[in-house]
C-alpha cells in the first residue's frame, strides 16, 4: 500500500484554492465589465436613437468617425474657398471682374420694373 503524504495534499489544496480564487476574481471582473458595456450600450442607444450592442458598437463607431471626418473635410474645403474668395476681393480681382461685365450679362432686367428704393420713413418715438 502506498503512503499518502499529508504535506503534498495540503500543498495541492492550497494551490487549488489559489487557482479557484484567481478564477473567481477573473469571472467577477468579466461580469462587471460586461455589465458596464451593456449599460454604456443602452445609454448610447437612447442618445443616438439606434440599437447599440456590444457586437455592433465598433462598426457604429467607425461609421460615425467616418461621417465626422467627411464633415470636417468638407467644412475645411468650404472654409478654404471662402478664404480664397476673400483674398481675391482684397486683391481687387473681383472688383475688376465686376467692372468688366456689360449689361447683357444680366439678361432682360426690365421685367423687374422700377427698382428705386422707397423713401425712408422716420419712426416716431412714443
MMTF fields as JSON, N, C-alpha, C and O atoms, coordinates in Angstrom:
{
  "mmtfVersion": "1.0.0",
  "mmtfProducer": "UNKNOWN",
  "numBonds": 503,
  "numAtoms": 504,
  "numGroups": 126,
  "numChains": 1,
  "numModels": 1,
  "chainsPerModel": [1],
  "groupsPerChain": [126],
  "chainIdList": ["A"],
  "bondAtomList": [4, 2, 8, 6, 12, 10, 16, 14, 20, 18, 24, 22, 28, 26, 32, 30, 36, 34, 40, 38, 44, 42, 48, 46, 52, 50, 56, 54, 60, 58, 64, 62, 68, 66, 72, 70, 76, 74, 80, 78, 84, 82, 88, 86, 92, 90, 96, 94, 100, 98, 104, 102, 108, 106, 112, 110, 116, 114, 120, 118, 124, 122, 128, 126, 132, 130, 136, 134, 140, 138, 144, 142, 148, 146, 152, 150, 156, 154, 160, 158, 164, 162, 168, 166, 172, 170, 176, 174, 180, 178, 184, 182, 188, 186, 192, 190, 196, 194, 200, 198, 204, 202, 208, 206, 212, 210, 216, 214, 220, 218, 224, 222, 228, 226, 232, 230, 236, 234, 240, 238, 244, 242, 248, 246, 252, 250, 256, 254, 260, 258, 264, 262, 268, 266, 272, 270, 276, 274, 280, 278, 284, 282, 288, 286, 292, 290, 296, 294, 300, 298, 304, 302, 308, 306, 312, 310, 316, 314, 320, 318, 324, 322, 328, 326, 332, 330, 336, 334, 340, 338, 344, 342, 348, 346, 352, 350, 356, 354, 360, 358, 364, 362, 368, 366, 372, 370, 376, 374, 380, 378, 384, 382, 388, 386, 392, 390, 396, 394, 400, 398, 404, 402, 408, 406, 412, 410, 416, 414, 420, 418, 424, 422, 428, 426, 432, 430, 436, 434, 440, 438, 444, 442, 448, 446, 452, 450, 456, 454, 460, 458, 464, 462, 468, 466, 472, 470, 476, 474, 480, 478, 484, 482, 488, 486, 492, 490, 496, 494, 500, 498],
  "bondOrderList": [1, 1, 1, 1, 1, 1, 1, 1, 1, 1, 1, 1, 1, 1, 1, 1, 1, 1, 1, 1, 1, 1, 1, 1, 1, 1, 1, 1, 1, 1, 1, 1, 1, 1, 1, 1, 1, 1, 1, 1, 1, 1, 1, 1, 1, 1, 1, 1, 1, 1, 1, 1, 1, 1, 1, 1, 1, 1, 1, 1, 1, 1, 1, 1, 1, 1, 1, 1, 1, 1, 1, 1, 1, 1, 1, 1, 1, 1, 1, 1, 1, 1, 1, 1, 1, 1, 1, 1, 1, 1, 1, 1, 1, 1, 1, 1, 1, 1, 1, 1, 1, 1, 1, 1, 1, 1, 1, 1, 1, 1, 1, 1, 1, 1, 1, 1, 1, 1, 1, 1, 1, 1, 1, 1, 1],
  "groupList": [{"groupName": "UNK", "atomNameList": ["N", "CA", "C", "O"], "elementList": ["N", "C", "C", "O"], "formalChargeList": [0, 0, 0, 0], "bondAtomList": [1, 0, 2, 1, 3, 2], "bondOrderList": [1, 1, 2], "singleLetterCode": "X", "chemCompType": "L-PEPTIDE LINKING"}],
  "groupTypeList": [0, 0, 0, 0, 0, 0, 0, 0, 0, 0, 0, 0, 0, 0, 0, 0, 0, 0, 0, 0, 0, 0, 0, 0, 0, 0, 0, 0, 0, 0, 0, 0, 0, 0, 0, 0, 0, 0, 0, 0, 0, 0, 0, 0, 0, 0, 0, 0, 0, 0, 0, 0, 0, 0, 0, 0, 0, 0, 0, 0, 0, 0, 0, 0, 0, 0, 0, 0, 0, 0, 0, 0, 0, 0, 0, 0, 0, 0, 0, 0, 0, 0, 0, 0, 0, 0, 0, 0, 0, 0, 0, 0, 0, 0, 0, 0, 0, 0, 0, 0, 0, 0, 0, 0, 0, 0, 0, 0, 0, 0, 0, 0, 0, 0, 0, 0, 0, 0, 0, 0, 0, 0, 0, 0, 0, 0],
  "groupIdList": [1, 2, 3, 4, 5, 6, 7, 8, 9, 10, 11, 12, 13, 14, 15, 16, 17, 18, 19, 20, 21, 22, 23, 24, 25, 26, 27, 28, 29, 30, 31, 32, 33, 34, 35, 36, 37, 38, 39, 40, 41, 42, 43, 44, 45, 46, 47, 48, 49, 50, 51, 52, 53, 54, 55, 56, 57, 58, 59, 60, 61, 62, 63, 64, 65, 66, 67, 68, 69, 70, 71, 72, 73, 74, 75, 76, 77, 78, 79, 80, 81, 82, 83, 84, 85, 86, 87, 88, 89, 90, 91, 92, 93, 94, 95, 96, 97, 98, 99, 100, 101, 102, 103, 104, 105, 106, 107, 108, 109, 110, 111, 112, 113, 114, 115, 116, 117, 118, 119, 120, 121, 122, 123, 124, 125, 126],
  "secStructList": [7, 7, 7, 7, 7, 2, 2, 2, 2, 2, 2, 2, 2, 2, 2, 2, 2, 2, 2, 2, 2, 2, 2, 2, 2, 2, 2, 2, 2, 2, 2, 2, 2, 2, 2, 2, 2, 2, 2, 2, 2, 2, 2, 2, 2, 2, 2, 2, 6, 1, 7, 7, 7, 6, 6, 6, 2, 2, 2, 2, 2, 2, 2, 2, 2, 2, 2, 2, 2, 2, 2, 2, 2, 2, 2, 2, 2, 2, 2, 2, 2, 2, 2, 2, 2, 2, 2, 2, 2, 2, 2, 6, 2, 2, 2, 2, 2, 2, 2, 6, 7, 7, 4, 4, 4, 4, 7, 7, 7, 4, 4, 4, 7, 7, 7, 7, 7, 7, 7, 7, 7, 7, 7, 7, 7, 7],
  "xCoordList": [0.833, 0.0, 0.887, 1.902, 0.467, 1.268, 0.902, -0.222, 1.906, 1.749, 1.245, 1.744, 0.28, -0.246, 0.516, 0.587, 1.083, 1.843, 0.885, 0.382, 0.641, -0.298, 0.195, -0.616, 1.466, 2.031, 1.759, 1.421, 1.9, 1.605, 0.137, -0.187, -0.745, -2.18, -2.468, -3.271, -1.841, -2.029, -1.541, -2.191, -0.392, 0.136, -0.82, -1.104, -1.315, -2.255, -3.516, -3.971, -4.077, -5.301, -5.077, -5.952, -3.916, -3.608, -3.495, -4.004, -2.827, -2.683, -4.037, -4.325, -4.857, -6.19, -7.044, -7.736, -6.995, -7.752, -7.281, -8.096, -5.98, -5.423, -5.906, -6.25, -5.937, -6.42, -7.916, -8.355, -8.688, -10.126, -10.379, -11.245, -9.621, -9.775, -9.44, -10.15, -8.377, -7.976, -9.038, -9.363, -9.573, -10.62, -11.879, -12.502, -12.257, -13.436, -13.236, -14.167, -12.037, -11.735, -11.846, -12.405, -11.317, -11.41, -12.858, -13.257, -13.633, -15.051, -15.794, -16.615, -15.51, -16.161, -15.786, -16.642, -14.513, -14.075, -14.769, -15.21, -14.863, -15.53, -16.993, -17.501, -17.667, -19.087, -19.293, -20.232, -18.412, -18.506, -18.31, -19.082, -17.288, -17.022, -18.153, -18.5, -18.726, -19.851, -21.05, -21.707, -21.335, -22.463, -22.225, -23.155, -21.013, -20.678, -20.83, -21.332, -20.402, -20.519, -21.988, -22.381, -22.792, -24.223, -24.893, -25.754, -24.512, -25.058, -24.681, -25.525, -23.419, -22.968, -23.705, -24.051, -23.945, -24.672, -26.118, -26.648, -26.755, -28.125, -28.162, -29.044, -27.197, -27.137, -26.903, -27.534, -26.003, -25.746, -26.969, -27.269, -27.671, -28.888, -29.903, -30.522, -30.072, -31.017, -30.551, -31.351, -29.273, -28.749, -28.728, -29.053, -28.353, -28.22, -29.516, -29.684, -30.425, -31.677, -31.539, -32.386, -30.477, -30.275, -29.897, -29.486, -30.037, -29.718, -28.208, -27.597, -27.615, -26.177, -25.997, -26.555, -25.206, -24.915, -23.411, -22.67, -22.956, -21.509, -20.982, -19.795, -21.881, -21.457, -21.341, -20.549, -22.125, -22.081, -21.48, -21.402, -21.059, -20.574, -19.338, -19.187, -18.474, -17.261, -17.625, -17.052, -18.564, -18.997, -19.649, -19.407, -20.484, -21.136, -20.102, -20.201, -19.111, -18.044, -17.31, -17.07, -16.956, -16.236, -17.087, -16.58, -18.373, -19.269, -19.375, -19.271, -19.58, -19.68, -18.372, -18.371, -17.276, -15.962, -15.766, -15.27, -16.157, -16.025, -16.897, -16.468, -18.121, -19.015, -18.431, -18.475, -17.89, -17.293, -16.092, -15.933, -15.243, -14.065, -14.478, -13.863, -15.52, -16.006, -16.578, -16.358, -17.318, -17.888, -16.778, -16.855, -15.756, -14.631, -13.904, -13.532, -13.701, -13.017, -13.812, -13.255, -15.119, -15.972, -15.973, -15.877, -16.081, -16.053, -14.75, -14.752, -13.644, -12.343, -12.246, -11.673, -12.811, -12.807, -13.618, -13.208, -14.77, -15.611, -14.877, -14.851, -14.28, -13.521, -12.376, -12.095, -11.728, -10.633, -11.151, -10.522, -12.308, -12.885, -13.261, -13.068, -13.797, -14.145, -12.884, -12.865, -11.838, -10.584, -10.005, -9.486, -10.09, -9.604, -10.4, -9.831, -11.727, -12.574, -12.268, -12.216, -12.067, -11.717, -10.394, -10.252, -9.447, -8.156, -8.329, -7.689, -9.203, -9.466, -10.098, -9.744, -11.034, -11.693, -10.682, -10.658, -9.854, -8.847, -7.861, -7.43, -7.511, -6.537, -7.14, -6.405, -8.458, -9.094, -9.54, -10.094, -9.323, -9.717, -11.22, -11.673, -11.997, -13.449, -13.959, -14.833, -13.427, -13.852, -13.579, -14.416, -12.423, -12.103, -13.046, -13.483, -13.372, -14.281, -15.654, -16.239, -16.18, -17.49, -17.452, -18.399, -16.379, -16.255, -16.222, -16.583, -15.804, -15.706, -16.997, -17.075, -18.019, -19.285, -20.082, -20.082, -20.748, -21.651, -23.085, -23.324, -24.013, -25.392, -25.993, -26.943, -25.475, -26.04, -25.8, -26.465, -24.865, -24.59, -25.739, -25.857, -26.599, -27.681, -28.997, -29.97, -29.073, -30.315, -31.287, -30.894, -32.567, -33.598, -34.061, -34.818, -33.606, -33.973, -35.181, -35.617, -35.74, -36.878, -38.105, -38.994, -38.154, -39.305, -39.346, -40.379, -38.249, -38.207, -38.906, -39.234, -39.143, -39.817, -38.886, -37.663, -39.504, -38.74, -38.078, -38.761, -36.764, -36.022, -35.576, -34.712, -36.174, -35.834, -36.358, -37.533, -35.488, -35.954, -36.978, -36.889, -37.945, -38.964, -38.292, -37.23, -38.944, -38.346, -38.345, -39.222, -37.344, -37.273, -38.312, -38.68, -38.761, -39.784, -39.153, -38.58, -39.264, -38.737, -39.706, -40.918, -39.186, -40.012, -40.16, -39.174, -41.404, -41.674, -41.507, -41.937, -40.89, -40.753, -42.031, -42.589, -42.494, -43.715, -43.392, -44.298],
  "yCoordList": [-1.168, 0.0, 1.245, 1.309, 2.249, 3.469, 4.385, 4.425, 5.097, 6.021, 7.362, 7.853, 7.957, 9.266, 10.312, 10.274, 11.25, 12.322, 13.483, 14.102, 13.77, 14.803, 16.179, 17.026, 16.407, 17.698, 17.948, 19.068, 16.928, 17.075, 17.415, 18.231, 16.801, 17.077, 18.512, 19.186, 18.991, 20.367, 21.368, 22.383, 21.07, 21.95, 21.977, 23.033, 20.78, 20.693, 21.493, 22.277, 21.298, 22.008, 23.521, 24.276, 23.972, 25.41, 25.964, 27.046, 25.215, 25.649, 25.66, 26.566, 24.668, 24.588, 25.764, 26.385, 26.069, 27.197, 28.499, 29.351, 28.648, 29.858, 29.992, 31.092, 28.906, 28.922, 29.246, 30.007, 28.669, 28.949, 30.423, 31.058, 30.959, 32.376, 33.273, 34.239, 32.954, 33.738, 33.632, 34.631, 32.448, 32.251, 33.029, 33.654, 32.992, 33.733, 35.236, 35.952, 35.71, 37.133, 37.53, 38.578, 36.699, 36.977, 36.936, 37.747, 36.008, 35.913, 37.16, 37.707, 37.611, 38.815, 40.041, 40.874, 40.152, 41.269, 41.225, 42.255, 40.039, 39.883, 40.287, 41.004, 39.825, 40.142, 41.642, 42.223, 42.264, 43.701, 44.47, 45.378, 44.109, 44.791, 44.565, 45.466, 43.367, 43.065, 43.938, 44.491, 44.063, 44.888, 46.356, 47.047, 46.834, 48.219, 48.454, 49.496, 47.498, 47.61, 47.634, 48.433, 46.775, 46.746, 48.051, 48.554, 48.604, 49.881, 50.996, 51.814, 51.029, 52.048, 51.9, 52.901, 50.681, 50.446, 50.932, 51.513, 50.701, 51.191, 52.719, 53.302, 53.36, 54.824, 55.352, 56.324, 54.716, 55.124, 54.904, 55.724, 53.804, 53.533, 54.64, 55.107, 55.062, 56.141, 57.45, 58.183, 57.743, 59.018, 59.088, 60.124, 58.001, 58.0, 57.624, 57.906, 56.988, 56.578, 55.352, 55.103, 54.594, 53.346, 52.258, 52.549, 51.009, 49.889, 49.679, 49.307, 49.923, 49.722, 48.522, 48.463, 47.568, 46.367, 46.189, 46.804, 45.341, 45.07, 44.51, 44.622, 43.907, 43.293, 44.303, 44.102, 45.395, 46.347, 47.701, 48.59, 47.869, 49.172, 49.617, 50.804, 48.699, 49.056, 49.535, 50.51, 48.866, 49.273, 50.656, 51.491, 50.883, 52.186, 53.274, 54.361, 52.986, 53.953, 54.304, 55.479, 53.307, 53.544, 54.369, 55.278, 54.048, 54.791, 56.253, 57.158, 56.48, 57.851, 58.61, 59.785, 57.932, 58.551, 58.964, 60.054, 58.087, 58.372, 59.576, 60.433, 59.633, 60.763, 62.067, 63.091, 62.032, 63.24, 63.683, 64.872, 62.738, 63.089, 63.704, 64.67, 63.151, 63.705, 65.103, 65.984, 65.311, 66.63, 67.657, 68.787, 67.256, 68.171, 68.473, 69.619, 67.459, 67.663, 68.629, 69.567, 68.387, 69.263, 70.678, 71.649, 70.797, 72.111, 72.845, 74.048, 72.127, 72.754, 73.21, 74.26, 72.412, 72.808, 74.084, 74.978, 74.163, 75.366, 76.572, 77.643, 76.387, 77.49, 77.948, 79.142, 76.999, 77.36, 78.167, 79.141, 77.762, 78.52, 79.931, 80.896, 80.044, 81.374, 82.22, 83.388, 81.628, 82.373, 82.77, 83.876, 81.879, 82.2, 83.354, 84.255, 83.324, 84.39, 85.711, 86.763, 85.652, 86.874, 87.439, 88.652, 86.579, 87.029, 87.68, 88.687, 87.093, 87.694, 89.076, 90.011, 89.205, 90.5, 91.526, 92.657, 91.134, 92.048, 92.46, 93.612, 91.528, 91.844, 92.671, 93.171, 92.824, 93.641, 92.876, 93.478, 91.586, 90.801, 90.861, 91.008, 90.75, 90.714, 92.051, 92.091, 93.135, 94.464, 94.613, 95.125, 94.172, 94.249, 93.368, 93.755, 92.174, 91.272, 91.918, 91.856, 92.535, 93.167, 94.354, 94.579, 95.107, 96.273, 95.91, 96.729, 94.723, 94.333, 93.731, 93.419, 93.561, 92.988, 94.051, 95.221, 93.649, 94.583, 94.201, 93.134, 95.052, 94.831, 93.573, 93.022, 93.115, 91.919, 90.673, 89.655, 90.748, 89.596, 89.329, 88.226, 90.342, 90.188, 89.81, 89.572, 89.743, 89.392, 90.559, 91.707, 90.252, 91.29, 91.627, 90.868, 92.769, 93.179, 94.098, 94.537, 94.402, 95.317, 94.726, 95.461, 93.422, 92.787, 93.078, 92.875, 93.544, 93.848, 95.154, 95.402, 95.993, 97.272, 98.278, 98.184, 99.243, 100.313, 99.77, 99.317, 99.815, 99.305, 100.423, 100.223, 101.598, 102.696, 102.364, 102.032, 102.45, 102.105, 103.115, 104.294, 102.68, 103.599, 104.602, 104.338, 105.763, 106.74, 106.185, 105.408, 106.598, 106.089, 106.799, 107.946, 106.104, 106.626, 106.766, 105.817, 107.986, 108.17, 107.574, 107.753, 106.881, 106.254, 107.25, 107.754, 107.524, 108.453, 107.739, 106.598, 108.41, 107.831, 108.071, 109.167, 107.08, 107.214, 107.568, 107.722],
  "zCoordList": [0.0, 0.0, 0.0, 0.694, -0.814, -0.876, 0.27, 0.771, 0.637, 1.735, 1.216, 0.203, 1.879, 1.496, 2.291, 3.519, 1.537, 2.173, 2.438, 1.5, 3.678, 4.086, 3.631, 3.255, 3.657, 3.231, 1.748, 1.365, 0.917, -0.518, -0.74, -1.602, 0.026, -0.087, 0.333, -0.312, 1.386, 1.855, 0.798, 0.548, 0.184, -0.873, -2.059, -2.625, -2.428, -3.549, -3.25, -4.084, -2.073, -1.687, -1.67, -2.092, -1.186, -1.148, -2.577, -2.871, -3.454, -4.848, -5.549, -6.331, -5.276, -5.864, -5.409, -6.217, -4.111, -3.583, -4.231, -4.585, -4.384, -5.009, -6.454, -6.887, -7.194, -8.575, -8.638, -9.5, -7.728, -7.698, -7.367, -7.969, -6.411, -6.053, -7.24, -7.516, -7.925, -9.107, -10.202, -10.843, -10.419, -11.428, -11.052, -11.91, -9.768, -9.317, -9.48, -9.848, -9.209, -9.375, -10.853, -11.175, -11.739, -13.178, -13.663, -14.499, -13.15, -13.525, -13.062, -13.799, -11.845, -11.321, -12.158, -12.455, -12.537, -13.377, -14.738, -15.248, -15.317, -16.611, -16.523, -17.385, -15.479, -15.311, -15.109, -15.653, -14.327, -14.094, -15.401, -15.71, -16.16, -17.432, -18.43, -19.194, -18.422, -19.312, -18.951, -19.834, -17.661, -17.215, -17.561, -17.975, -17.401, -17.747, -19.257, -19.677, -20.055, -21.509, -21.919, -22.769, -21.328, -21.65, -21.238, -21.959, -20.093, -19.637, -20.612, -20.981, -21.027, -21.981, -23.312, -23.939, -23.742, -24.995, -24.884, -25.831, -23.74, -23.549, -23.607, -24.238, -22.944, -22.953, -24.366, -24.782, -25.099, -26.482, -27.363, -28.23, -27.143, -27.917, -27.72, -28.676, -26.463, -26.177, -26.799, -27.381, -26.678, -27.166, -28.693, -29.272, -29.338, -30.801, -31.512, -32.698, -30.787, -31.399, -32.292, -33.149, -32.09, -32.837, -31.842, -30.719, -32.26, -31.386, -31.35, -32.351, -30.18, -29.995, -29.078, -27.982, -29.552, -28.767, -28.695, -29.461, -27.769, -27.729, -29.055, -29.361, -29.832, -31.097, -32.237, -33.157, -32.19, -33.303, -32.932, -33.78, -31.69, -31.243, -32.031, -32.319, -32.372, -33.12, -34.525, -35.011, -35.175, -36.516, -36.481, -37.352, -35.456, -35.32, -35.093, -35.664, -34.263, -34.001, -35.289, -35.566, -36.068, -37.324, -38.293, -38.951, -38.377, -39.274, -38.839, -39.667, -37.558, -37.038, -37.239, -37.605, -36.998, -37.181, -38.638, -38.922, -39.553, -40.986, -41.376, -42.149, -40.837, -41.134, -40.607, -41.289, -39.405, -38.819, -39.628, -39.904, -40.011, -40.812, -42.147, -42.601, -42.783, -44.05, -43.858, -44.689, -42.757, -42.488, -42.25, -42.732, -41.508, -41.254, -42.56, -42.813, -43.384, -44.666, -45.544, -46.113, -45.648, -46.45, -45.883, -46.633, -44.566, -43.925, -44.19, -44.451, -44.124, -44.403, -45.859, -46.15, -46.771, -48.183, -48.385, -49.126, -47.723, -47.827, -47.25, -47.856, -46.073, -45.468, -46.375, -46.478, -47.024, -47.931, -49.116, -49.529, -49.667, -50.778, -50.33, -51.07, -49.117, -48.595, -48.447, -48.834, -47.889, -47.73, -49.083, -49.238, -50.054, -51.401, -51.996, -52.612, -51.811, -52.338, -51.63, -52.266, -50.315, -49.581, -50.093, -50.24, -50.359, -50.874, -52.239, -52.542, -53.066, -54.385, -54.221, -54.938, -53.278, -53.062, -52.587, -53.073, -51.644, -51.115, -52.202, -52.254, -53.058, -54.099, -55.232, -56.084, -55.254, -56.27, -57.496, -58.416, -57.547, -58.718, -58.938, -60.073, -57.871, -58.003, -58.517, -59.383, -57.995, -58.444, -59.935, -60.679, -60.36, -61.786, -62.584, -63.668, -62.059, -62.766, -62.919, -64.0, -61.868, -61.92, -62.862, -63.616, -62.828, -63.698, -65.167, -66.012, -65.482, -66.886, -67.426, -68.614, -66.573, -67.024, -67.783, -67.401, -68.839, -69.505, -69.146, -68.581, -69.467, -69.055, -69.659, -69.103, -70.758, -71.385, -70.536, -70.727, -69.611, -68.753, -67.792, -67.258, -67.564, -66.609, -67.258, -66.543, -68.555, -69.232, -69.222, -69.015, -69.45, -69.523, -68.109, -67.503, -67.582, -66.226, -66.221, -65.157, -67.413, -67.474, -66.789, -66.361, -66.687, -66.048, -64.547, -63.909, -63.987, -62.563, -62.239, -61.079, -63.236, -63.006, -62.366, -62.463, -61.712, -61.083, -59.818, -58.899, -59.775, -58.63, -57.69, -56.836, -57.858, -56.964, -55.579, -55.423, -54.56, -53.224, -52.732, -53.074, -51.94, -51.421, -50.481, -49.915, -50.331, -49.429, -48.013, -47.637, -47.228, -45.862, -45.014, -45.27, -44.024, -43.125, -41.765, -41.231, -41.192, -39.844, -38.845, -38.962, -37.885, -36.856, -35.722, -35.182, -35.37, -34.261, -32.936, -32.771, -32.014, -30.686, -29.919, -29.968, -29.225, -28.435, -27.016, -26.197]
}
